[in-house]
Structure formats: C-alpha cells, structure tokens
Amino acid sequence: MPRSKRRGSPSRAAGRRPLSPRPSPGGRTRRRIPLRHLLPCLVLVALMAMLMLRGYVHSEILADHRVQPPVSNDRVPKKILKGGPVIDSRSPKGATSHDLPDRELVLTFDDGPDPEWTPKVLDVLAKHDAHAVFFITGTMASRYPDLVERMVEEGHEIGLHTFNHPDLSLQTRQRIDWELSQNQLALAGAAGIRTSLFRPPYSSFAKVMDNQSWPVTQYIGSRGYLTVVSDTDSHDWARPGVDEIIRRATPEDGKGAVVLMHDSGGDRSQTVAALDRFIAGLKKKGYAFDTITRALNAPSAHTEVTGPELWKGKAWVVLVQASEKITAVLVVALAVIGVLVLTRFGLMLVLSVLHARKVRRRDFRWGPNGPVTEPVSVLVPAYNEAKCIEKTVRSLVASDHPVEVLVVDDGSSDGTAGIVEELGLPDVRVVRQTNAGKPAALNRGIAHARHDLIVMMDGDTVFEPSTVRELVQPFADPRVGAVAGNAKVGNRDLLIGAWQHIEYVMGFNLDRRMYDVLRCMPTIPGAVGAFRREALRRVGGMSEDTLAEDTDITMAMHRDGWHVVYAEKARAWTEAPESVQQLWSQRYRWSYGTMQAIWKHRGAFVEKGPSGRFGRVGLPLVSLFMVVAPLLAPLIDVFLLYGLVFGPTERTVGAWLGVLAVQVVCAAYAFHLDKERMTHLVSLPLQQLLYRQLMYVVLLQSWITALTGGRLRWQKLRRTGAVGLPGASGASGVSGSEQQQVKEGSPVA
C-alpha cells in the first residue's frame, strides 16, 4: 500500500493550509474534482444498478394458471373459439386459425430456460430425434443465454412468453409492447435471432378465449406475431404423476396437437420422465414431433438479427450476466458483514462487561505503586486555534493534578501563540515553530517537556479538572506505556453532531473496553492520551510516516511490548465537525491514515513476542472491524432496498430490524456505562440509514486513493470555539460522547 509520506516543512505547510484554486479567465473559481473523489459514488451507483438489474430479471414467475371469475366470450369470433391452436390475427381482413395435420405433434415448453430442467428436456428430445417449441421468458433467457443458443443450434423453435410473465389482459398496450421488445432483446442477445411466435401467459385452449384475452391476441397479431395456444394440457405444473401427464398430453383418435408442458417454474422431474415415455410411445404409433412452422409447412419463425439491434441484445445479456456474478459476490459479502457485525457486537458486549466489572471494583488498583501523583507535562499542538485555545489552556490550569502546559504553535497565522502568552497563566509555556505538522509539533513538545509522564491533547479540546489525574493513574503499572482517555463530543446540538455522539459513545466506549481486555488497543486518541517518555523514546517518538500518527504510535507501543489501556474516567470534550464536508475531510484523512498504519506494521503478523501477538490478534481485529466491516456495512441497507422492491418484504424488514435491535442494545449499554441520556438514541435508525452511507463512501475513497497511489494532505477544520465543560458558561450542551472518534473515525457497523 503506498504511503503519503511528507518531505520537509514547505510541503507540510502547503498541506496544512487550504490551497487557493486557480481562477478561470472569466474570473470565476473553478475546482477540479479528482476522479478518485468521484469513483466511490460511481462504484456505489454501479453496485446498486447491478443489484436492481438482478432483481429485475429475477422477477417472480407465477404458476402457469390463474383463477378468475368467468368472462363472456361474445366478442370472440366463433371460428376462433372452434378453431385450432395457432391463431393468425396479423391481417386486417380478419383472424384465422390453424389445426395441425393428423399425427403431427408439437411439443411446447413454457417459462424456461431453466438451468436444471431445460438441459434434461433437450437431452430427451435429442435422444428421440424430436423437435419442439420453447416459449421463453425474457428474465430466464437473459440469465441463461447459453441454453437458448443450444435450443436454436439443435433445431428447436423459439417463441416469446413475455419478459416476466404478467397477465397481459390486465396490462396497457405500452406494457405489452415493452414485454415483447424486452423479450426479443433477450432473445437477440442470447441467440442472435428474432421470432414471430408468441404464447400469452396463463393461456390454455382456443375455446376458452374470452373478451379480455381476445383483444390482446388481436393486438399481438397487429405487431406481427402468431399466437400459439394448445390442444392438450399436460398439467405437469401440478405434478400429478408421470402416467397422468402422459394421459392428459395424448391427443384423441390420432389427431395432431400442440402439447403444453413446462421446462421451468418448479420441480420438473415428472415432466422429464413423462416426456421420454410419451415420445417413444407415440412414435411407435406413427406420430411425428416437429416445430410449429414445419408442421404447418410455413416459413421459419426465426429471423437473423444484425447491426445495432444485435449489439444491444448482446450488451443486455452481458450486463445481466455481470449482475448475476456481482450479486453472488455481494451476497457472500453480506454474509461476511453479518458475521462481522454480530461478532463485533458480541465481543463488545461480553468484554465490556468484564472490563467494567474489573475497573469498577472497590478494591481495584492500576498497579502496585499506589496512586500516581508526580507532575505531568501536557502538550497542546496548535495550528490556528485562536477560537479554542483559551478555553483549552484554562481547563488545564484548573486541573487538580500538578501539570506544566506546553502549547506548541505550529506556524499559526491567527495569533494563537499570542493569545496564550497574553493570558499570563502559571506553568504555561509557548513553543513556536514554523509549520511542520502535528507529529513534528508533538516531538518538539516532547523535547521541551520537563516530566516523564506526557499527556497529549488537541487545541480544540477541554479537560475536566480530574482528567489528567485519571489519565495518568494506569502508570502505576510499570508495564503500561500509554493510556487512552474518554473523548466526548461537545457540540451535539446539530443532527450531525448527535450522530457522531451516538457512534462514538457506542463505538469507542465499547470498542476501547474490548480492545483493552484483548490487549490490542489500536489508537490512543489525539484529543486525550498519555505516554511514558521512555516508551516514546524507545519507539522513536511521533512518526510522520502516516496521516494517523495516533494509530501509528499506538501500534508501535504494542510492538515494543508496552501495555496500552483505557481510562474511562479521563474525560475530554472536543469539537466535532459541524458539516458533512468537514466530516468527510476528517474521516477521509483518518481512514487513509489507518490503512497506512496497518500496512506499515504488517510485519508484526510474522514476528515473535509482543509484536507477533499484536500482529496476529490486533491487526486482524483492526482490519476486520475498522476497515472491512465499515466498507461492507452499507450492504445491509442496499439489500434492505432490494428486498423492499423485489421481496420478500416481510423477511427483509425483519432481518434489518433484527440487526438494528442488536445495535440498539449495544448502544444502550454503552450509554449506560457512560451515564449518558438515552434520548439521543431516538435518531439511531436514521443514523444507520444515512450516516453509514457517508462513512462507506469516505472509506471507499480512501481505498481508491491508497490503491492508485494518490497522496492525501492534511486539511484544517474550521473551529467555532463553542465547546466547553458541561455546565460551564458558553459550553455546548453535552452529556458524553466519544467525539475524538471524529478525530479517529470509529467505524459504523
């Protein structure tokens, strides 16, 4: 996987500041959108189109019979009612019908081709050197074009049976035209021919034609088709037994007949068995088995298709075949995401319960060295944080734990450093540097820090008085090298902030507890994290190799053998993006950086010791739960839409609600652990329908950027400075959310 590695301060500075688009000659600013930014949406649209196409050609074909009230037939010509099964209404002078000569049988098969039964029917016909007419539906022909091609090659005749088998007597002329043209399109793509034969769905004998079906027959004739009904109906769809099928199919007194059978629509084993005996028996009696046009000594019903019509048909078949294959992959992916979602939620619930019981025991201690009271250095990397920095610094000065505060100004142009200096607060220092990026600013802060315990936070974050104290208590265990705090969304008044609040309380709270128990915490949040100086020194400090330096340093800690734990009481309040564009930019950077970090540390998978343990436990979990699962999760909603359109609706909605119920349980438990108000969960269903799709597109765009070798730059988010401590003057309404996950991008399941 290519890395977006920064080389020197100038490129970093350009990356951190918004780039000015080049004005057009007319004075207007034009922005060129990179193709890789559009590809995720195009991929999503293409997948939806393929799935809808698959549903379209899998439309349900009903049984070849219907039950309806009797309809008068006084408008049907008597010569048609008393005539033969082949009805020619093409001439404006009037309709005629044709009987088959004596001992001429035309076997007809409806509703196919079927991948299981049609080949067996063709084998029986070939065995007896018999020919037949197959009335195909467009849906089945589109899916199995090779069978249609085989029918033609073996000398059988093809007729149309509409595209998806509706009752044409209930349809408009526009719908009838569409059924015919789509059926012909599928036939052209499958075998390169057109046909002039047609059989309406739900038809039987000429004598039962009525005032509803006759106008359809007339219109079909005006479009150039011969309508073929039947003389004998085997009723094989009812599976009455082989003997009964033969009895019903056999004409009386040596007469010719069009015989109705089926090669699709259910279990056709009795049809195949009866067909073998039927042909053999009647051939001994002198019957011939041929196509309609040969039996009537008429020109072939087939016409070769050439030119644009042929290519349109072939393109249609190719698209249908692609939709079949893609949908098969999507079904597997849906099963994978189902397993991942349930596994993740199951692990989160079980391991979170274990974690909460452990750390909330009255006798719980982090380590043998007692409470940690030594002073702490707090690093605040700041780039254009003028609106937020005063609240941030004042919250640190109010800490109930001894701290020194180092604000590392990373080349701000809005006077951030001057604001801090003007405050004149004790134990607060400002370190200035030219713009070099957050990792460089943190490393500069580490070099200037006086103490061995180092807390890192963002310039838009505020700490509670107890945050630093709670954050450093795990260092009582000498094996602990880093601690993740509990970051929360401060600005949750808007819907997008509330959605992030739900996601992060649910995702980060339970995720961190789970990863803590498994000893493979993937990320120390940039908004609230603590480190031992020794641990930082051993791993080389903050790296600039990836855009997710917090994930990168955490993985490096694990590989070096340090424990990384979660301190739930170390709460920090930070500002989440307040627009879709800002959230997109932030998550895009995080997703890409996370994949960079996974790729960078991939060697841990084959190593020994602590690094190998993290590589074989942590990396697979992070890859599955933070990359693969979010990428596949929208399939749940895609198949919801598919099920609503094509069915089965009840089972589809039930399955989706089941997944939602699992999420509600997990979210409610997470809110309970964080003592959050449950009212925010009202918007959870809407979050799952809309927010998840946004995260999917962002993650897919990150994948495309990585695979195409694109480079992603830092993008500074606009701050409002509205976030403060709960209950403080001017603070945004808060009650606890893992907002730093905005910074880290906790995945939506």
C-alpha positions in Angstrom: 0.0 0.0 0.0 1.5 3.3 -1.0 2.3 5.8 1.8 1.7 9.5 1.8 5.0 10.5 3.3 5.7 14.1 3.9 9.1 15.5 2.9 10.1 18.7 4.6 8.4 21.7 6.0 7.3 23.5 2.8 5.2 20.6 1.6 3.8 20.2 5.1 2.9 23.9 5.3 1.2 23.7 1.9 -0.7 20.6 3.1 -2.0 22.1 6.3 -3.3 25.3 4.7 -6.2 25.4 2.3 -5.0 25.6 -1.3 -6.2 28.5 -3.3 -7.9 27.3 -6.5 -6.8 28.9 -9.8 -9.2 31.5 -11.1 -10.6 30.9 -14.5 -10.2 33.6 -17.3 -13.7 34.8 -16.6 -13.0 35.5 -13.0 -14.8 32.5 -11.6 -13.0 30.0 -9.5 -13.1 26.5 -10.9 -12.4 23.5 -8.8 -11.2 20.3 -10.5 -12.5 17.3 -8.7 -10.1 14.4 -8.9 -11.5 11.3 -10.4 -10.8 9.3 -7.3 -13.1 11.5 -5.4 -16.0 10.6 -7.7 -15.2 6.9 -8.0 -16.7 5.9 -4.7 -20.1 7.4 -5.7 -19.8 5.8 -9.1 -18.9 2.4 -7.6 -21.9 2.7 -5.2 -24.3 3.6 -8.1 -22.9 0.8 -10.2 -23.4 -1.8 -7.5 -26.9 -0.6 -6.8 -27.6 -0.7 -10.6 -26.3 -4.3 -10.8 -28.4 -5.3 -7.8 -31.5 -3.7 -9.2 -30.9 -5.3 -12.6 -30.5 -8.7 -10.9 -33.8 -8.2 -9.0 -35.4 -7.0 -12.3 -34.5 -10.2 -14.1 -35.4 -12.4 -11.2 -38.9 -11.1 -11.0 -41.2 -13.9 -9.8 -42.8 -16.1 -12.5 -46.1 -17.3 -11.2 -47.7 -20.6 -11.9 -49.0 -21.1 -15.4 -52.6 -21.0 -14.4 -54.9 -18.5 -12.8 -58.3 -18.3 -11.1 -60.6 -15.5 -12.1 -64.3 -15.0 -12.4 -65.9 -16.2 -15.7 -65.7 -13.6 -18.5 -68.1 -13.5 -21.5 -66.7 -14.5 -24.9 -69.4 -13.0 -27.1 -66.8 -10.7 -28.8 -64.6 -13.6 -29.9 -65.2 -14.9 -33.4 -66.8 -18.3 -33.3 -64.3 -19.6 -35.9 -61.5 -18.8 -33.4 -63.4 -20.5 -30.5 -63.9 -23.6 -32.6 -60.6 -23.3 -34.5 -57.1 -24.6 -34.0 -54.4 -23.6 -31.5 -52.4 -21.4 -34.0 -54.1 -18.1 -34.3 -53.1 -15.6 -37.0 -54.5 -12.2 -36.4 -51.9 -10.3 -38.5 -54.2 -9.5 -41.4 -56.6 -6.5 -41.1 -59.1 -8.6 -43.0 -59.7 -10.8 -40.1 -58.2 -13.5 -37.9 -57.8 -17.2 -38.9 -56.7 -20.2 -37.0 -54.9 -23.4 -37.9 -55.1 -27.0 -36.8 -52.1 -29.4 -37.0 -52.3 -32.3 -39.5 -53.1 -35.7 -38.1 -50.4 -37.4 -36.2 -48.3 -34.2 -36.1 -47.4 -33.2 -32.5 -45.8 -30.0 -31.5 -44.3 -30.2 -28.0 -44.2 -26.8 -26.4 -42.4 -25.9 -23.1 -43.2 -22.7 -21.2 -41.4 -20.5 -18.7 -37.8 -21.5 -19.4 -35.0 -21.9 -19.9 -34.1 -23.4 -16.5 -30.5 -24.4 -15.7 -31.6 -27.7 -14.2 -34.5 -29.0 -16.2 -34.1 -27.5 -19.7 -30.9 -29.4 -20.4 -32.6 -32.6 -19.4 -35.6 -31.9 -21.7 -33.2 -31.1 -24.5 -31.3 -34.4 -23.9 -34.6 -36.4 -24.1 -35.6 -34.6 -27.3 -32.1 -35.3 -28.8 -32.3 -38.9 -27.7 -35.5 -39.4 -29.8 -34.6 -37.0 -32.6 -37.6 -34.9 -31.8 -38.0 -31.1 -32.1 -40.1 -28.7 -30.0 -41.0 -25.1 -29.4 -39.7 -23.4 -26.3 -41.7 -20.3 -25.2 -39.1 -18.5 -23.2 -39.4 -15.6 -20.8 -37.0 -12.7 -21.1 -36.0 -13.0 -17.5 -34.8 -16.6 -17.8 -33.3 -16.1 -21.3 -31.2 -13.2 -20.0 -29.9 -15.3 -17.2 -29.2 -18.5 -19.2 -28.5 -17.4 -22.8 -26.3 -20.5 -23.4 -29.5 -22.7 -23.2 -31.4 -20.6 -25.7 -28.4 -20.8 -28.0 -28.4 -24.6 -27.6 -32.1 -24.8 -28.4 -31.6 -23.0 -31.7 -28.5 -25.0 -32.6 -30.4 -28.3 -32.1 -33.2 -27.2 -34.4 -35.9 -26.3 -32.0 -38.1 -23.2 -32.4 -38.3 -20.3 -30.0 -41.4 -18.4 -29.1 -41.9 -15.4 -26.8 -43.7 -15.8 -23.4 -43.2 -12.1 -22.3 -40.4 -10.8 -20.3 -41.6 -11.5 -16.7 -44.9 -13.4 -17.2 -47.6 -10.8 -16.4 -51.3 -11.3 -17.3 -51.5 -9.3 -20.5 -55.2 -9.0 -20.3 -54.7 -6.7 -17.4 -52.0 -4.6 -19.0 -51.9 -1.5 -21.2 -50.7 -1.6 -24.8 -47.5 0.2 -23.7 -46.8 -2.5 -21.2 -47.5 -5.2 -23.8 -45.1 -3.6 -26.3 -42.5 -3.4 -23.6 -42.9 -7.1 -22.7 -42.5 -8.1 -26.3 -39.5 -5.8 -27.0 -37.6 -6.8 -23.9 -38.3 -10.5 -24.6 -37.0 -10.0 -28.2 -33.9 -8.1 -26.8 -33.0 -11.0 -24.6 -33.5 -13.5 -27.5 -31.3 -11.4 -29.8 -28.6 -11.3 -27.2 -28.8 -15.0 -26.5 -29.1 -16.5 -30.0 -28.9 -13.6 -32.5 -32.5 -14.1 -33.8 -36.0 -12.7 -33.6 -39.1 -14.8 -33.6 -42.7 -14.4 -34.8 -44.2 -16.9 -32.3 -45.9 -15.8 -29.1 -47.8 -17.5 -26.3 -49.5 -15.3 -23.7 -49.0 -16.3 -20.0 -52.0 -18.1 -18.4 -53.3 -19.3 -21.8 -54.7 -22.7 -22.5 -57.2 -23.6 -25.3 -58.7 -21.5 -28.1 -62.2 -22.5 -27.0 -61.8 -20.7 -23.6 -60.6 -17.4 -25.1 -62.8 -14.6 -23.7 -63.5 -10.9 -24.1 -60.4 -10.0 -22.1 -57.8 -12.2 -23.8 -59.1 -11.8 -27.4 -58.2 -8.0 -27.7 -54.7 -8.9 -26.6 -54.5 -11.6 -29.3 -55.7 -9.1 -31.9 -53.1 -6.5 -30.8 -50.3 -9.1 -30.7 -51.2 -10.1 -34.3 -51.0 -6.4 -35.4 -47.4 -6.5 -34.1 -46.6 -9.3 -36.4 -46.9 -12.4 -34.2 -48.7 -15.7 -34.5 -50.4 -16.6 -31.2 -49.9 -20.3 -30.2 -52.2 -21.8 -27.5 -52.6 -25.6 -27.1 -54.8 -28.6 -27.9 -53.7 -30.7 -24.9 -52.5 -29.6 -21.5 -50.4 -32.0 -19.5 -50.9 -30.1 -16.3 -47.4 -31.1 -15.4 -47.1 -27.9 -13.2 -49.4 -29.7 -10.7 -47.1 -32.8 -10.6 -50.0 -35.3 -11.0 -47.7 -38.2 -11.8 -46.0 -39.5 -15.0 -48.9 -41.6 -16.1 -51.4 -38.7 -15.7 -49.1 -36.3 -17.5 -49.0 -38.7 -20.5 -52.7 -39.3 -20.4 -53.5 -35.6 -20.5 -50.9 -34.8 -23.2 -52.0 -37.5 -25.6 -54.5 -36.3 -28.3 -57.6 -38.4 -29.3 -58.1 -40.5 -32.3 -54.7 -39.8 -34.0 -55.3 -36.1 -34.3 -52.5 -33.6 -34.5 -52.0 -31.4 -31.4 -50.0 -28.7 -29.8 -49.0 -30.1 -26.4 -48.4 -27.8 -23.4 -45.6 -28.7 -21.0 -43.1 -26.7 -18.8 -39.4 -26.8 -18.5 -39.2 -24.3 -15.7 -41.1 -23.0 -12.7 -40.5 -25.8 -10.2 -39.7 -29.5 -9.9 -40.0 -30.8 -13.5 -38.7 -34.3 -12.8 -42.1 -35.8 -13.7 -42.1 -33.8 -16.9 -38.8 -35.2 -18.0 -39.7 -38.8 -17.1 -43.1 -38.5 -18.9 -41.5 -36.9 -21.9 -39.2 -39.9 -22.5 -42.1 -42.4 -22.4 -44.5 -40.1 -24.3 -42.3 -39.5 -27.3 -41.2 -43.2 -27.5 -44.8 -44.5 -27.2 -46.3 -42.1 -29.8 -43.5 -42.5 -32.3 -44.4 -46.2 -32.3 -47.9 -45.2 -33.3 -46.7 -43.1 -36.2 -46.6 -39.6 -34.7 -44.0 -37.1 -35.7 -42.6 -34.4 -33.4 -41.7 -31.2 -35.1 -41.8 -27.4 -34.8 -44.9 -25.2 -35.5 -43.7 -23.9 -38.8 -42.5 -27.2 -40.1 -45.7 -28.9 -39.0 -47.7 -26.3 -40.9 -45.3 -26.2 -43.8 -44.8 -22.4 -43.2 -41.7 -20.2 -43.3 -39.4 -20.3 -40.3 -40.4 -18.2 -37.4 -36.8 -17.2 -36.8 -35.2 -14.1 -38.4 -31.5 -13.3 -38.0 -30.7 -10.1 -36.1 -27.9 -7.9 -37.2 -26.5 -4.4 -36.6 -27.3 -2.2 -33.6 -30.2 -4.5 -32.5 -27.8 -7.4 -32.2 -25.3 -5.5 -30.2 -28.0 -4.1 -27.9 -29.1 -7.6 -27.2 -25.6 -8.8 -26.5 -24.9 -5.8 -24.3 -28.1 -6.6 -22.4 -27.1 -10.2 -21.8 -23.6 -9.2 -20.8 -25.0 -6.8 -18.2 -27.3 -9.4 -16.8 -24.5 -11.9 -16.6 -22.4 -9.3 -14.8 -25.2 -8.5 -12.4 -25.6 -12.2 -11.6 -21.9 -12.6 -10.8 -21.7 -9.3 -8.9 -24.8 -10.1 -6.9 -23.4 -13.5 -6.0 -20.3 -11.7 -4.6 -22.5 -9.2 -2.8 -24.5 -12.0 -1.1 -21.2 -13.5 0.2 -20.1 -10.1 1.3 -23.5 -9.6 3.1 -22.9 -12.9 4.9 -19.5 -11.7 5.9 -20.7 -8.4 7.2 -23.4 -10.2 9.1 -20.9 -12.4 10.8 -18.6 -9.4 11.5 -21.3 -7.2 12.9 -22.7 -9.9 15.2 -19.2 -11.0 16.2 -18.1 -7.4 16.9 -21.2 -6.6 18.9 -21.0 -9.9 20.8 -17.3 -9.3 21.7 -18.0 -5.7 22.7 -20.9 -6.6 25.0 -19.1 -9.6 26.7 -15.7 -8.0 27.0 -17.1 -4.6 28.0 -19.0 -6.2 30.9 -15.8 -7.9 32.0 -13.8 -4.6 31.7 -16.4 -2.6 33.6 -16.6 -5.1 36.4 -12.8 -5.1 36.7 -12.1 -1.4 36.8 -15.2 -0.6 38.9 -14.4 -2.9 41.8 -13.9 -1.0 45.1 -10.5 -2.7 45.6 -9.3 -2.1 42.0 -5.8 -0.7 41.7 -4.0 0.0 38.4 -0.7 -1.2 39.8 1.5 -1.9 42.9 3.0 1.6 43.1 -0.1 3.3 44.5 -1.7 6.5 43.2 0.3 8.4 40.7 1.0 11.9 42.0 4.1 13.0 40.1 3.7 16.1 37.9 2.8 15.8 34.2 3.7 17.7 31.0 0.7 18.4 28.8 1.4 19.0 25.2 -1.0 21.1 23.1 -0.1 21.2 19.4 -1.9 24.2 17.9 -2.4 25.4 14.4 -4.8 28.4 14.0 -6.8 27.6 17.2 -7.4 31.2 18.2 -11.1 30.5 18.8 -10.5 27.5 21.1 -7.1 27.8 22.7 -8.0 30.0 25.7 -10.7 27.5 26.9 -8.2 24.7 26.3 -5.4 26.2 28.3 -7.6 27.4 31.2 -9.1 24.0 31.6 -5.6 22.6 32.0 -4.6 25.2 34.5 -7.7 24.2 36.6 -6.5 20.6 36.8 -6.4 19.0 40.2 -3.2 17.3 39.3 0.2 19.1 39.0 0.9 20.0 35.3 3.0 22.0 33.1 1.4 23.1 29.9 3.3 23.4 26.6 1.5 25.0 23.7 3.4 24.2 20.6 2.4 26.7 18.0 2.8 25.1 14.6 3.2 28.3 12.5 -0.3 29.6 13.2 -1.3 32.7 11.3 -4.2 33.8 13.5 -2.3 34.8 16.6 -2.8 31.6 18.6 0.6 31.8 20.4 0.0 35.5 21.3 -3.4 34.7 22.9 -1.7 32.1 25.2 1.1 34.4 26.1 -1.3 37.2 26.9 -3.1 35.0 29.4 0.0 35.0 31.7 -1.0 31.8 33.4 1.4 30.0 35.6 3.2 26.8 34.3 2.1 27.6 30.8 4.8 27.9 28.1 4.6 28.6 24.4 7.0 26.9 21.9 6.9 28.3 18.4 7.9 26.5 15.2 7.4 27.0 11.5 4.6 25.0 10.2 5.8 21.3 10.1 2.7 19.3 11.0 1.2 17.8 14.2 3.8 14.9 14.6 6.7 17.4 14.4 4.9 19.7 16.9 4.4 16.9 19.3 8.0 15.8 19.0 9.1 19.4 19.7 6.9 19.4 22.8 8.4 16.1 24.0 11.9 17.6 23.7 10.9 20.6 25.8 8.8 18.7 28.4 10.2 18.6 31.9 8.4 15.5 33.2 8.5 11.8 32.4 4.7 11.4 32.0 3.4 13.2 29.0 -0.2 14.0 28.1 -1.2 14.9 24.6 -4.4 16.7 23.6 -5.7 18.8 20.7 -6.1 22.6 20.7 -9.9 22.4 20.3 -10.3 20.2 23.4 -11.1 21.0 27.1 -10.3 18.8 30.1 -12.3 18.4 33.3 -10.3 19.1 36.5 -9.9 15.4 37.1 -9.0 14.4 33.6 -5.2 14.5 33.9 -5.2 12.7 37.3 -7.5 9.9 36.0 -5.5 9.7 32.8 -2.1 9.0 34.5 -3.2 6.6 37.2 -2.7 3.5 35.0 1.1 4.3 35.0 1.1 2.8 38.5 1.6 -0.4 36.5 5.2 -0.2 35.1 4.1 -2.3 32.1 1.8 0.5 30.9 3.3 2.6 28.2 0.3 4.6 27.0 -3.3 5.4 28.2 -6.3 6.2 26.1 -8.8 8.7 27.6 -12.5 9.1 27.1 -13.1 11.7 24.4 -16.6 13.1 24.1 -18.4 15.2 21.5 -19.1 18.7 22.9 -21.2 20.1 20.1 -24.0 17.7 19.7 -26.8 20.1 19.2 -26.9 19.6 15.4 -28.1 16.3 14.0 -24.6 15.5 12.6 -23.1 16.1 16.0 -25.7 13.9 17.6 -25.0 11.1 15.2 -21.3 11.3 16.0 -22.2 11.3 19.6 -24.1 8.0 19.2 -21.4 6.5 17.1 -18.6 7.3 19.4 -20.3 6.5 22.7 -21.3 3.2 21.2 -18.3 2.6 19.1 -15.4 4.0 21.1 -16.7 3.3 24.5 -17.3 -0.4 23.9 -14.5 -0.8 21.4 -11.9 0.5 23.8 -13.1 -1.7 26.6 -13.0 -4.7 24.2 -9.5 -3.9 22.9 -8.3 -3.2 26.5 -9.3 -6.7 27.6 -7.7 -8.2 24.5 -4.6 -6.0 25.0 -4.6 -4.7 21.4 -5.9 -1.1 21.7 -5.4 0.3 18.1 -5.5 4.0 18.8 -4.6 6.5 21.6 -7.0 9.4 20.7 -5.2 12.6 19.8 -7.6 14.5 22.0 -6.8 12.8 25.2 -3.9 10.4 25.6 -0.9 9.9 27.9 2.5 8.3 27.4 5.7 7.4 29.2 8.6 9.4 27.9 10.7 6.2 28.0 8.1 4.4 25.8 8.1 7.3 23.4 11.9 7.3 23.2 12.0 3.6 22.5 9.6 3.7 19.6 11.2 6.9 18.1 8.6 9.4 19.0 5.7 10.5 16.8 6.1 9.3 13.3 5.4 11.3 10.1 5.0 8.1 8.0 1.2 8.1 8.1 -1.6 10.5 8.4 -2.9 8.7 11.5 0.0 9.4 13.8 -2.1 8.4 16.9 -2.8 5.0 15.4 0.8 4.6 14.2 2.3 5.4 17.7 -0.2 3.1 19.4 0.7 0.1 17.2 4.4 0.9 17.7 3.8 0.8 21.5 2.3 -2.7 21.3 5.1 -4.0 19.1 7.6 -2.7 21.6 5.9 -4.7 24.4 4.1 -2.0 26.3 0.6 -2.3 27.6 -2.0 0.3 26.3 -5.1 0.7 28.5 -8.3 2.7 28.6 -9.1 5.1 31.4 -12.9 5.7 31.2 -12.9 8.5 33.8 -10.4 10.6 32.0 -13.0 12.7 30.1 -12.2 15.3 27.5 -14.6 17.4 25.5 -13.8 18.3 21.9 -15.3 19.9 18.9 -16.7 17.6 16.2 -17.1 18.7 12.5 -20.3 20.5 12.0 -20.8 20.0 8.3 -20.7 17.0 6.0 -17.8 18.5 4.1 -15.7 18.9 7.2 -16.6 15.4 8.5 -15.8 14.0 5.1 -12.4 15.6 5.0 -11.6 14.5 8.5 -12.7 10.9 8.1 -11.1 10.6 4.7 -7.7 11.5 6.3 -8.3 9.2 9.2 -9.4 6.2 7.0 -6.4 6.6 4.7 -4.0 7.0 7.7 -5.4 4.0 9.4 -4.8 1.8 6.3 -1.3 3.3 6.1 -0.6 2.4 9.7 -1.9 -1.2 9.2 0.3 -1.5 6.2 3.3 -0.1 7.9 3.1 -2.5 10.8 2.1 -5.5 8.7 5.4 -7.2 9.6 4.2 -7.8 13.1 2.0 -10.6 11.8 5.0 -12.9 11.3 7.1 -11.7 14.2 7.6 -13.3 17.7 7.0 -11.9 21.2 4.7 -8.9 21.9 5.0 -7.7 18.3 3.8 -11.0 17.0 0.9 -11.2 19.5 -0.3 -7.8 18.4 0.2 -8.7 14.7 -1.9 -11.9 15.0 -4.5 -10.5 17.3 -4.7 -6.8 17.0 -4.0 -6.2 13.3 -6.7 -8.7 12.1 -9.3 -7.3 14.5 -8.5 -3.7 13.5 -8.5 -4.6 9.8 -11.8 -6.5 10.1 -13.7 -4.2 12.4 -12.3 -0.8 11.4 -11.7 -1.3 7.6 -13.6 -4.3 6.2 -16.8 -4.1 8.3 -17.4 -0.4 7.6 -16.7 -1.0 3.9 -19.3 -3.8 3.7 -21.8 -2.5 6.2 -23.9 -0.5 3.7 -24.8 -3.8 2.0 -27.3 -4.2 4.9 -29.1 -1.1 3.7 -28.6 -2.0 0.0 -30.3 -5.4 0.5 -33.0 -3.7 2.5 -33.8 -1.6 -0.5 -33.6 -4.6 -2.8 -35.9 -6.6 -0.5 -38.5 -3.8 -0.3 -38.6 -3.6 -4.1 -38.4 -7.2 -5.1 -39.3 -9.1 -1.9 -39.6 -10.9 0.3 -40.5 -7.7 2.1 -41.5 -9.0 5.5 -38.4 -11.1 5.9 -36.2 -8.3 4.6 -37.6 -5.8 7.0 -37.5 -8.3 9.9 -33.8 -9.0 9.2 -32.9 -5.3 9.1 -34.8 -4.6 12.3 -33.0 -7.5 13.9 -29.6 -6.0 13.1 -30.9 -2.6 14.3 -32.1 -4.2 17.6 -28.7 -5.6 18.2 -27.2 -2.2 17.7 -29.8 -0.6 20.0 -28.9 -3.0 22.7 -25.1 -2.3 22.3 -25.7 1.5 22.1 -28.0 1.5 25.2 -25.4 -0.4 27.2 -22.7 2.0 26.1 -24.8 4.9 27.1 -25.5 3.3 30.4 -21.7 2.8 31.1 -21.0 6.4 30.2 -24.1 7.7 32.1 -25.5 9.3 29.0 -29.1 10.3 28.3 -30.9 7.7 26.2 -32.9 10.3 24.3 -30.1 10.6 21.7 -30.8 7.0 20.6 -34.1 8.1 19.0 -32.2 9.1 15.9 -30.2 5.8 15.7 -32.3 4.3 12.9 -31.9 7.4 10.8 -28.2 7.4 11.5 -27.9 3.9 10.3 -29.6 4.7 7.0 -27.8 7.9 6.2 -24.6 8.3 8.2 -23.4 4.8 7.4 -23.5 5.5 3.7 -21.4 8.6 4.1 -18.8 6.7 6.0 -18.9 4.0 3.4 -18.1 6.4 0.6 -15.3 8.0 2.6 -13.7 4.6 3.3 -14.1 3.5 -0.3 -12.5 6.7 -1.5 -9.6 6.1 0.9 -9.2 2.6 -0.5 -9.1 4.0 -4.0 -6.6 6.7 -3.0 -4.4 4.1 -1.5 -4.6 1.6 -4.4 -4.0 4.3 -7.0 -1.0 5.7 -5.2 -2.7 9.1 -4.5 -1.5 11.4 -1.8 -3.7 12.9 0.8 -3.0 16.2 2.5 -3.9 17.5 5.9 -6.9 19.7 5.9 -7.5 22.1 8.7 -11.1 22.0 10.0 -12.8 25.3 10.9 -13.4 25.7 14.6 -16.1 27.6 16.4 -14.8 27.5 19.9 -18.2 26.7 21.2 -17.2 23.6 23.2 -16.6 23.9 26.9 -17.0 21.8 30.0 -20.5 20.5 30.9 -22.4 23.2 32.7 -19.8 25.9 32.0 -20.8 29.3 30.6 -20.9 29.2 26.9 -20.4 25.4 26.7 -22.3 23.4 24.2 -24.9 21.0 25.6 -23.0 17.8 26.4 -23.6 14.6 28.1 -20.8 12.4 26.9 -19.8 11.1 23.5 -16.6 9.8 22.1 -16.1 12.8 19.9 -12.4 12.2 19.4 -13.6 9.4 17.3 -14.4 12.1 14.9 -10.7 12.5 15.0 -10.2 8.8 14.7 -13.2 7.8 12.8 -14.7 4.9 14.8 -16.4 2.7 12.3 -20.2 2.5 12.0 -21.2 -1.2 12.0 
